[in-house]
Structures are given as structure tokens and as C-alpha cells.
């Protein structure tokens, strides 16, 4: 499950929770994600879909892939870069999305599923220091299952 968080503009309000396997239409009329006060939003502006990739169906702990397809007249922007109409793009955690031209901005994040982490001040954006946090450290895994589950986190952290 992903969260679509309104960042600014006419889109303000509660976050949307995007379930796996459901298509969410973004638009200004009769759709799942409604942006009414922005005339640059088409009726069927864009489609969001969260699905597991075919390669990781057996790995239930994986985060689903979020795809955005632009169907609009005035455009959809991912991190200030305009998408091509009719084409899809895979989104990453923390991507900034602007629907239309009048500042209907959103951000995407997978929800935190860890009770010990306070969710108010969490920064999930890519930061350079996170890529070197395990540099020079040695990790010992007690079995293959542990290694399979944790090795990617260690590698992404520079270990």
C-alpha cells in the first residue's frame, strides 16, 4: 500500500491510501482522487496503479510498484519534469507529483509499518549519507534466510 499525500494547492486534504491491484483515476469529476478547484485538471487526468512486479510475487514483504499514466491535456509533472501524454512511469518513494498547471501537488510514500518509529518527522527521501552508513562495517548473518532478508539493506547502505 502507498500513500498519496497532498502537498499544496487545491488538492489539499486527507491522504489517499492506494491499495494493490486497484486503478485510481485522478480527475476533476466522478473519479477516485478528486481535484475539483483546478481547471487545468482533466476529467480523466491520470491513472495510478499499485501492483507487485511479476518477479517478486512470492516475496510478500516487498513494496508494490506504483505506476502513473498521464492522460491529460495540460500535463502531469514528476519531480518538476513533464510526463509524455499516454505514457506510464514508475514512481519512487518521495517523488513529487503535480497534476495540471495550478499547483495541485502530491508526494508518494509507502506507509510506515513500524510502531517504534514516530511517523511525524520521518524523512524517506534519498540522502547521500545513507549510502555510506555501513561503509567499513562487517555483517555476520547466522543463516541463509537472514542473509536473503537483510543483505540488500546492507548493500544499499554501503556495506
N, C-alpha and C positions, 0 to 999 in steps of 0.2 A: 504494500500500500504506500502511496505517495501523498504528500500534502501540497496543495496549491495555495500559497499564501498571498493574499492581496497586499501589495506594497504601497501603492499610491493611486491617486486619481479616482475616477468614477467607479472603479472596481472594488472600492473599499468594502470591508465587511468581514464575515467569518471565513476561516479557511475551508477549502473543499478537500475532502478525503477521496482519493482516486483508488477505487478497488481494481484488482487484477481482472482482466478479461472483459471489462466494460468500456464502451466507447463513450466519451464525454464530448458533446458538441458545445463549443464556445460561440456565443452569438448574442444578438440583441432581442430575440423573440423566440419563444417556445423551444428552449434548449436547457440542458443540464446546468451549464455555467452561464448565467445571465449577466450581461453588462448593458444596462438599459440607457444610461445617460451619456453615451458616447456615440455620436452619429457616424463615426468612422468605422464602427463595428458592423460587419455584415450580419445578415440573419443566420447564416451558417459560416461563421468566420474561420474556425479551425476545429480540428478533432484531436483529442488527447486519448491515448490508449496505453494502459499499463499491462504488459504481458511478460511472462518468463520467456527467455530465449530458448530455442529448441535444445541447445546444448546443455542447459542447466535444469531441466525439468525434474531430475531426480534429487537435486540439491535444494531442499525446501528452505534452507537458511539464506539463500541468495536473494538479493533485492531485485524485483522485477524491472525490466527495461521500460522506460517511459518514452513514447513516441508522439511527436507533434506534427500534424499535417496542416498546412496552410491552404485555405480555400477562399481567401478574402480578396477584396478589391483594393483596399488601402494598405494591406501588409501586416505581417507578424514579424516581430524582431526578437531574436535570441541573442542576449548579451550585446545589444545595440546593432547587431548585424541582421539585415533584412533577409527573410527566407524567400525562396522562389515559390511562386504560387503553384499549387498542385503537388509539391514535393514534401516528403516526410523527413524528419530529423530526430535523432535520438538525443534526449536531454540528459544532463548530468545534474547531480545534486548541487544546488546553489545557483543554477542558471537563472538569469533574469529574463523574463518574457514580457514583451509589450505587445498588446493586441491593438491594432489601429494606430492612429497618429496622435490621439489626445491623452496620452499618459495613462492608459489602463494597464498598470504594471503588476506583475506577479513574480513570485520566486517559487522554486520547487525544491522540496526536501523530502527524503524518506523520513517517516516519523521515528522518534527515539523510542526504543523499546527497552530501556534500561532504567529501572526505578531509582537507582543510586545517583543518576545524573540529573541535576536540575535543568529543566528544559528552557528556562528563561534566557540564559546568557550563553547558549551553545553556538559555537562558530563551526559550521561544517564546510566552509569554503577551503579550497586548496591553498595551503601555505607552505612556503619553501622549507621552513624549519621542521615541518612534519616529515619531509622526505629524508631527513638525516637523523631522526631521533634515535634510531637503533644503530647508527654507524659505529663500528668498532666493538659492538657487543656480540657475545656468543649466546645462542639459544640452544637449549637441550630439550628435546621432546622425548617423552617417555615411551611413546608408541606411534605407529604409523597414522592412527586416527587423529591424534593430537597434531602431528605434523601437517596432515592434509588440511585440517581446520584452521590452523594458525599461521602457516608458513607465508601465505600471501600478505598478511598484515605485517609480518616481519620484513619481507622483501620491499613492500611499499614504504616502510619506514627506514630503508637504507641498510638493513641488517643482512 
